[in-house]
Amino acid sequence: MAAIPNDITIFKGDTHVYTLTAFEESTRLDLTDWTIRFTVKQNKTDADNAALIQVLGVATVPVSGLATITLTKNNTDSLSDGTYYYDIQLDNTNTGDVKTVRNGLFIVLQDITRTSLA
C-alpha cells in the first residue's frame, strides 16, 4: 500500500491500494461517521454520474483517521492513457458535513503486458 500522493500515476488495468490519513487542521479526523468517496473525472466540471471511476474507501482504523482506497483492474482497464482529475471527499452521515481531503491529477499510462502467464 502506498500513501496517496497529490498527483497519482497508474498503469491501466493494474490494481492499486492506497492509504489515507484524514486530518482536520493538525488532528486526525475520526472517520466513524464518514463516507469516503474517490472520484475520477475527465473534466472537473463533469457531473458525478459521469465519473469515470467512483469507489468507496474503507475506514480501516476510523478513530485514527486511517482509510484504504482500492482501485481494481475493473476500475482502470477501460480508461485511455491520458490525464484526468480526481478527488477524495468525505461525507458525514450524521451532520451532512462535506470535506474534500485530497485532489489532483490522475495520470493513466498504457500498460505493456496485457495477458498473464498461465
C-alpha positions, -999 to +999 in steps of 0.1 A: +000+000+000+011+035-008+001+068+007-020+088-018+002+115-035-013+148-047-009+136-083-015+099-090+001+080-118-011+044-126-007+018-153-040+010-170-056-023-157-034-026-126-047-029-091-037-001-068-042+001-030-037+035-013-038+045+024-053+078+035-048+096+068-075+122+072-067+153+093-088+183+104-063+210+110-035+191+127-057+165+144-065+131+129-102+131+119-123+103+134-139+086+103-165+067+122-195+086+107-179+095+074-183+080+039-151+081+018-155+087-019-127+085-045-138+100-078-120+104-112-134+125-140-125+136-175-132+172-167-135+188-132-170+201-140-185+167-152-215+155-132-208+128-106-229+104-126-205+109-155-174+100-133-150+075-149-142+060-115-161+063-083-153+040-054-159+040-017-129+039+006-129+017+038-121+032+072-096+007+085-089+024+118-117+050+119-108+067+152-072+073+139-084+087+106-070+058+086-086+045+055-078+024+024-089+031-012-086+002-037-087+006-074-091-027-093-085-038-128-122-033-135-119+004-123-089+013-146-089-011-175-114+009-196-095+042-193-075+055-222-040+067-214-041+104-205-046+129-177-078+131-157-088+147-124-095+131-090-106+140-055-113+123-023-143+136-005-156+127+030-194+129+037-206+128+073-237+106+075-249+123+107-242+160+102-242+163+064-207+179+065-186+175+034-148+177+033-125+174+003-093+160+017-072+155-015-073+163-052-050+164-081-042+149-115-049+112-122-025+101-149-031+068-167-002+052-186-007+024-211+005-009-198+027-032-220+017-067-208-020-073-215-021-110-206-009-131-177+012-162-180-007-194-172 
